[in-house]
């Protein structure tokens, strides 16, 4: 930085020149770094809160500062007539050298270094640019065309005035500020800046007490020092007392024993605008190298945007009780997007704009901790309050199951939290299923795709029902993903009953002499081969049938489809096709029941009607699987023809 001073002493006004690129630096910061002009007030109040924190800490070890640290507060004053907004604190304050150092950082850094630092931040995760480059303070120039900073360091008799229009220079001169602290005066712009399209960018009226009050409530409501809002020229009544704008009720910082249930519920309503009480509350404090507080809630009903890509799926982030963002998705996994609440960190790293959370080690640690705490709370709810957990699962189970695919670290824990319908008309856990497994049973049997009631009545379950073997009914669209991703639960693999190569378990299901004779008759007549041959001239689903064979799994139904290779259901295929995704070639086996009267009839009088019999059996199998029939008119015609016989 080059410097030309009108005087060389520190007792008169001094002019400092930024480097020639300084104006370009400010333009880059104002127009590229910050997308929301409201944050100028958040940043300045945050700086004021930091100054009060520093004074409070220093006064603990320096008795001479005890008087300075009394009655800490922040005052925002608006003068609509003069178009001025002032932010005043009685914190630690700054000396002359500190004003030059802290507020002239961009001046020393220059355009080239600042731009390079921003680029490095994007690629290497650097997070110290706010303090290093003074960006937080310089957000003032988003709304003001001149900024004056008057400051007096606690314990000093001298005060100094820093003044700049952001045009490449700033001045330093002695001032007469009463008391310690800092007063920042913003001379507000006359009209909105032009946006990228050349139009007037929409802005709030920052000279309105109502607008400033709203910003303070949104971003700084839980700053631990009182924030007062005053309007110049507005007279107060004799008995009117100034009340802080912010609530200062950072209840996540207070011990749980000191906060009532009603206070927790009221805070939940405040951050969610949900007037129903939450289903569960999780208060957590992490200590050590990465300190943070968290107050999380599980709602008692699903948010309307739970499955919207653009919905608000995060939690609110605070840093030292200062609001940073309302939709922080980096601190909670996607499969826990139903969780609401706040996380307050003392030193969580942010990027240069303080708007987008960096992906780094601290962030990952907080995310892991919060994930574990939510899962622990759900385990406790499942054990201690089964009815509440059943309600939770009915609302959010389909979302939580996404974690089985996304989060291998916690996969087993999530599997233990799953509630699943079974073929016996019950809801069960996987642990309960395993405890009831038959002697010699090695796999966990399931059927997926379609409505649960349709699955319960699927022909594929007949052999299992006859053997009294339990089958899980997976009816949610996500179920086919997670059961494949998990592969097994404990030592037991998940086995689809729709698989063509399944080994049916032993049980009291020995075939009768009549059933064996019927199967032998159809086998000798080559019925399966003839039906497969007839399908060569049929279109539609017949093209996917690689084999027709006699079934050992059917008891009451005439036919069913089973799958070769990966068990991808027709419903899943339809969903992928709707999404424009390519699917591998479908391979099916049509199993026919040799003991069913309809199939027996084929052996008696098939004649030249194998194509009709094939059409009939294919349609029956499609209906049983909940699929639409390829050609309903042709099927109906064939059905009528065969019934006449």
Secondary structure, 3 states (H helix, E strand, C coil): CCCCCCCCCCCCCEEEECCCCHHHHHHHHHHHHCCCCCHHHHHHHHHHHHHHHHHHHHHHHCHHHCCCCCCCEEEEEEECCCCEEEEEECCCCCCHHHHHHHHCHHHHHHHHHHHHHHHHHHHHCCCCHHHHHCHHHHHHHHCEEEEEEEEECCCCCCEEEEEECCCCEEEEEEECCCCCEEEEEEEECCCCCECCCCCECCCCCCCCHHHHHHHHHHHHCCCCCEEEEEECCCCCCCCCCCCCCCCCCCCCCCCHHHCCHHHHHHHHHHHHCCCCCCCEEEEEEECCCCCEEEEEEECCCCCCCCCCCCCCCCEEEEECCEEEEEEEHHHCCHHHCCEEEEEEECCCCECCCCCCECCCHHHHHHHHHHHHHHHHHHHHHHHHCHHHHHHHHHHHHHHHCHHHHHCHHHHHHHHHHCCEEECCCCEECHHHHHHCCCCCCCCEEEEECCCHHHHHCCHHHHHHHHCCCCCEEECCCCHHHHHHHHCEECCEEEEECCECCCCCCCCCCCCCHHHHHHHHHHHHHCHHHHHHHHHHHCCHHHHHEEEEEECCCCCCCCEEEEECCCCCCHHHHHHHHHCCCCCCCCCEEEEECCCCHHHHHHHHHCCCCHHHHHHHHHHHHHHHCCCCCCCHHHHHHHHHHHHHC
